[in-house]
């Protein structure tokens, strides 16, 4: 049975969105012609990579605190 709260589910969902943004940014930058430009795509990548770790940590911490 899965344990968690709506708050931890929200953190985990945001973590998934950030991970998708990071992977998409890597593919865009590796293609050579990012649609949003190299600087904007690089900024998205630079923000989303640490966000994945922080949001996942927050989701796990919240789920463990509410067991």
Secondary structure, DSSP 8 states (H G I E B T S, - for coil): -----HHHHHHHHHHHHHHHHHHHHHHHHHHS--TT-HHHHHHHHHHHHHHHHHHHHHHHHHHHHT-
